[in-house]
Amino acid sequence: MKILLTGGAGYIGSHVLLSILEQGHKVVVIDDLSTGNKNLIPEKIELINCNINNEEKIGKVLQQQKFDILLHFAGFIKVEESVQNPKKYFINNTENAIKLFETCYKHDLKNIIFSSTAAAYGNPINNASRKENSE
Ligand SMILES: NC(=O)c1ccc[n+]([C@@H]2O[C@H](COP(=O)([O-])OP(=O)(O)OC[C@H]3O[C@@H](n4cnc5c(N)ncnc54)[C@H](O)[C@@H]3O)[C@@H](O)[C@H]2O)c1
């Protein structure tokens, strides 16, 4: 497959990138390096260094190359900061993501996997913490 990956310089995205490469797929990364690290992207991989809301730049990429799927991992993730500054998070995680999806849709890229949030599941009780709680 040919995959368009956002947030490939981040924690989750860079691991997904390695997995994609191990499985022999082709990939192009979009990341503005706002929290990511360029060194996590192998040199041979094309990096589009821009915000996901950049319709002009991403539109050009989608005109020139055909992708099977978008994997979207570009977002802000700090829970505490999101409570202090919800607007910053709404703009990036909601508005910018919608803009990206609209750009993809316009160029007929309609298969999307969206890693929505790390904060959906609360604090799971695993065997170690269960043991601690019972002591
Ligand atoms: N870390 C986790 O345990 C976890 C678990 C489940 C889901 N997620 C979700 O995965 C996504 C990524 O999380 P992470 O932990 O990898 O964060 P991260 O900060 O390490 O990575 C985010 C990447 O996206 C880039 N980015 C952010 N906004 C951008 C924008 N507007 N345009 C272009 N690039 C942008 C950053 O530069 C960075 O490389 C988030 O949506 C998060 O909620 C994370």
The ligand as an ORCA input file, in Angstrom:
! r2SCAN-3c Opt
* xyz 0 1
  N       0.819      8.527     23.345
  C      -0.153      7.645     23.560
  O      -0.086      6.780     24.464
  C      -1.385      7.641     22.667
  C      -2.338      6.627     22.784
  C      -3.470      6.643     21.983
  C      -3.661      7.692     21.079
  N      -2.746      8.664     20.991
  C      -2.996      9.763     20.036
  O      -2.016      9.721     19.006
  C      -1.744     11.049     18.574
  C      -0.239     11.328     18.690
  O       0.169     11.200     20.043
  P       1.722     11.145     20.409
  O       1.817     10.628     21.798
  O       2.455     10.432     19.320
  O       2.076     12.712     20.401
  P       3.437     13.395     19.911
  O       3.381     14.823     20.385
  O       4.629     12.588     20.267
  O       3.304     13.352     18.322
  C       2.456     14.214     17.603
  C       3.152     14.547     16.288
  O       2.264     15.323     15.491
  C       2.937     16.514     15.038
  N       1.897     17.536     14.929
  C       1.080     18.005     15.919
  N       0.211     18.883     15.420
  C       0.493     18.991     14.094
  C      -0.075     19.739     13.036
  N      -1.105     20.590     13.214
  N       0.426     19.592     11.787
  C       1.463     18.744     11.576
  N       2.035     17.999     12.538
  C       1.552     18.134     13.783
  C       4.001     16.811     16.070
  O       5.079     17.546     15.578
  C       4.423     15.387     16.490
  O       5.438     14.892     15.655
  C      -2.600     11.994     19.457
  O      -3.798     12.279     18.768
  C      -2.869     11.131     20.678
  O      -4.056     11.516     21.340
  C      -1.595      8.663     21.745
*
